[in-house]
Amino acid sequence: MASGGDLTAPARSALKSAGLLTEAIVDGTKLIRHAIVRALEIATSTARRWSEFDYIAPRERKMDVRQAVYDLTQQVGETHAHLWTINETVSETR
């Protein structure tokens, strides 16, 4: 002591090292947690896109085709009604 030595220096150094190690572990944990959350977000987004591609899009296409067939059937029915009118007119003029 008389020579100016500090007896608490080793203890302070050990506490400082432990604090740095704890901080590094916490930072590593935050990084890992962020990586896991980001990976789950990407997996969810990808699954949603594939679900739409594999499930929803073909069904929408089938509905569009059904609507087109229905519209065509309506047009044929209207044309058929006009044919009766045309046939009556032709029959009357003969």
C-alpha positions in Angstrom: 0.0 0.0 0.0 2.7 2.4 0.8 4.1 2.0 -2.7 0.8 3.2 -4.2 -0.6 -0.2 -5.3 -4.3 -0.8 -5.7 -5.5 -4.0 -4.2 -9.0 -3.8 -5.8 -7.6 -3.5 -9.4 -7.8 -7.2 -10.1 -11.4 -7.4 -8.8 -12.4 -4.3 -10.9 -10.8 -5.8 -14.0 -12.7 -9.1 -13.4 -16.0 -7.3 -13.0 -15.3 -5.2 -16.1 -14.5 -8.3 -18.2 -17.7 -10.0 -16.9 -19.7 -6.9 -17.9 -18.2 -6.9 -21.4 -18.9 -10.7 -21.8 -22.5 -10.2 -20.6 -23.0 -7.3 -23.1 -21.6 -9.5 -25.9 -24.0 -12.3 -25.0 -26.9 -10.0 -24.9 -26.0 -8.5 -28.3 -25.6 -12.0 -29.7 -29.0 -13.0 -28.4 -30.6 -9.9 -29.9 -28.9 -10.7 -33.3 -30.1 -14.3 -33.2 -33.6 -13.3 -32.2 -33.8 -10.8 -35.0 -32.5 -13.4 -37.5 -35.2 -15.9 -36.4 -38.0 -13.3 -36.6 -36.9 -12.3 -40.0 -36.6 -15.9 -41.2 -40.2 -16.6 -40.0 -41.5 -13.4 -41.8 -39.9 -14.6 -45.0 -41.2 -18.1 -44.6 -44.8 -16.8 -43.9 -44.6 -14.5 -46.9 -43.4 -17.3 -49.2 -46.0 -19.7 -48.0 -48.7 -17.0 -48.6 -47.5 -16.4 -52.2 -47.3 -20.2 -53.0 -50.8 -20.7 -51.5 -52.2 -18.0 -53.8 -50.3 -19.4 -56.7 -51.3 -23.0 -56.1 -54.7 -22.6 -54.7 -56.4 -19.3 -55.4 -55.2 -18.5 -59.0 -56.5 -21.8 -60.6 -59.9 -21.4 -58.9 -60.1 -17.8 -60.1 -59.2 -19.0 -63.6 -62.0 -21.6 -63.4 -64.5 -19.0 -62.3 -63.5 -16.8 -65.2 -64.0 -19.6 -67.7 -67.4 -20.4 -66.2 -68.4 -16.8 -66.5 -67.3 -16.7 -70.1 -69.2 -19.8 -70.9 -72.3 -18.4 -69.2 -72.0 -15.1 -71.1 -71.6 -17.1 -74.4 -74.7 -19.2 -73.5 -76.7 -16.0 -72.9 -75.6 -14.6 -76.3 -76.5 -17.8 -78.1 -80.0 -17.7 -76.4 -80.5 -14.1 -77.6 -79.3 -15.0 -81.1 -81.7 -18.0 -81.1 -84.6 -15.6 -80.2 -83.6 -13.4 -83.1 -83.6 -16.3 -85.5 -87.3 -17.0 -84.7 -88.1 -13.5 -85.5 -86.2 -13.6 -88.7 -87.8 -16.9 -89.7 -91.3 -15.5 -89.1 -90.5 -12.4 -91.2 -89.2 -14.6 -94.0 -92.3 -16.8 -93.8 -94.6 -13.8 -94.0 -92.9 -12.4 -97.1 -93.3 -15.6 -99.1 
